[in-house]
Amino acid sequence: MKNALRSTFMPMIFSTVLLSSGCEKKTPATNPDSESKPELHESTKPLQAADLVGYDGTRLRKSVDHIIDAKEKHDRELEKMAESGPDQ
């Protein structure tokens, strides 16, 4: 029963986070190399509620933040490659 609850709540939490992140207001672009970068992203704050169903919400949030940071880094690298154009 406990596993059934976990397997039901986790997809609901992840889908809620994904859907809500697409509905946020766009903010002006900031310097990605800024050192005043917050430790955790605000969009992953709801993941800490996973503590209520028996998961380590802080650890889950940090894991998702790490994934978001890696994606942002990859996107910046792609932008740099697109700006430089093909090397011929």
Backbone hydrogen bonds, N-H to C=O, Kabsch-Sander energy under -0.5 kcal/mol:
donor,donor_aa,acceptor,acceptor_aa,energy
5,L,1,M,-2.0
6,R,2,K,-2.2
7,S,3,N,-2.8
8,T,4,A,-1.0
9,F,5,L,-2.8
10,M,6,R,-2.2
12,M,8,T,-1.1
13,I,9,F,-2.6
14,F,10,M,-2.6
15,S,11,P,-2.5
16,T,12,M,-2.1
17,V,13,I,-2.3
18,L,14,F,-2.5
19,L,15,S,-2.6
20,S,16,T,-2.6
21,S,17,V,-2.0
22,G,18,L,-1.0
23,C,19,L,-0.5
23,C,20,S,-0.7
24,E,21,S,-0.6
34,S,31,N,-1.6
37,K,34,S,-0.5
44,T,41,H,-0.8
45,K,42,E,-1.6
47,L,44,T,-1.4
48,Q,45,K,-1.8
49,A,46,P,-1.7
50,A,47,L,-1.8
51,D,48,Q,-1.5
52,L,49,A,-1.9
53,V,50,A,-1.2
54,G,51,D,-1.2
55,Y,50,A,-2.3
57,G,55,Y,-1.3
60,L,56,D,-2.3
61,R,57,G,-2.6
62,K,58,T,-2.4
63,S,59,R,-2.0
64,V,60,L,-2.2
65,D,61,R,-2.6
66,H,62,K,-2.1
67,I,63,S,-1.8
68,I,64,V,-2.5
69,D,65,D,-2.7
70,A,66,H,-2.2
71,K,67,I,-2.2
72,E,68,I,-2.6
73,K,69,D,-2.3
74,H,70,A,-2.3
75,D,71,K,-2.7
76,R,72,E,-2.2
77,E,73,K,-2.1
78,L,74,H,-2.3
79,E,75,D,-2.3
80,K,76,R,-2.3
81,M,77,E,-2.1
82,A,78,L,-2.5
83,E,79,E,-2.4
84,S,80,K,-1.9
85,G,81,M,-1.1
88,Q,86,P,-1.0
